[in-house]
Amino acid sequence: MSGQQAEAAGRPQGTALAVIEDWLGPLAGRSILDIGCGHGALARALTAQGARVHGIDPGPEAIASARAAVPEATFTEAGAEALPFADGSFDAAIFLNSLHHVPAGLMAAALGEALRVSRGPVLVVEPLAEGSYFEALRPVEDETAIRALAQKALSACLASGAAQAVRRLDYDDVRRVAGVDGFLARAVAVDPARAAAAEQHRGTVEALLARWGVAEVGGIRLEQPHRALLLARA
């Protein structure tokens, strides 16, 4: 994945971490703000490469889990729309699958805050409302509207002149699950509030996996299209 063009045609295979390494690397010694850090998966990957990571998340349980999982990083309970940091505190800031989890009316503020506290770029990686993984997940939680609002917030940020897009890439995140049980377990792990819907719609999800997924030895292959945007203050 070269990332050398502002617009990339098609959807080459890739992962969010590959985009981060390509667009923000080298990471060793750099201070990175992980906005919407969840349980610390990204923070763990970045600290393994020598980055100094500070994660924020509004959920106290997520912060406690991240602190336990990645003791080398620092974590603060906070919302993305009101970051408790001075201007230019970090070398870069990252939203990884998190902008669409910010309340709709606060997405613009969250992007503005990220641009404020980063003295370098802001990388936003968001799932799109399409693809086989998305179609299978829709009975459990349909994020069509909220994912569209995240893209709308990004477009408005660029149109306002607050930021410019330095790079853009659409790519497929390939995900493999061990049948319907593995798929639903993954969905609930991301958001435990999905548990009741996952149980209720198990049969529908199983049928959608058969329709949209690609059977492989030991599981099912699904794809979730993503869009990555590297923003710089205008």
Helices and strands as residue ranges (DSSP letters): H 16-24, E 31-35, H 41-47, E 52-57, H 60-69, E 74-77, E 92-96, G 99-101, G 104-106, H 107-117, E 122-127, H 132-137, H 144-160, E 163-177, H 179-190, G 192-194, H 195-200, H 202-212, E 214-216, E 219-233
